[in-house]
């Protein structure tokens, strides 16, 4: 009886340790929020993509996206919902500058992108706050996980 219990316990542990396969963002057609910044003297860009399940992907300086430390799925879904709730989806702003900031929402082939940085147009406070919150959520996600 001990051996059966041990066998079942080991089997259960093996199943629970299974890792999930990361999504390939290029093939992903669901909702995602991508945001980042870059430019300046060095011309470096860093971008993050957040999926509704809490997966986070990072891209440093134009290379491909890689999975990194995720966030809570409820928080990720709330940020996606806030895109509409805060009226970010209605903002039309294309004002890139030397240092450019952007947010892009994609869903089923539809894209809504906002860029700012040149300070030629007023940037709504809701957009600034939303961008700041996104960055705080991924502050520990600057490097891809292996």
Buried (B, 14 or more C-beta within 10 A) or exposed (E): EEEEEEEEEEEEEEEEEEEEEBBEBEEBEEBBBBBBBBBEEEEEBBBBBBBBEBBBBBBBEEEEBBBBBBBEEEBBBEBBEBBEEBEBEEBEBEBBBEEBBBBBBBBEEEEBEBBBBEEEEEBBEBBEEBBEEBBEBBEEBEEBEE
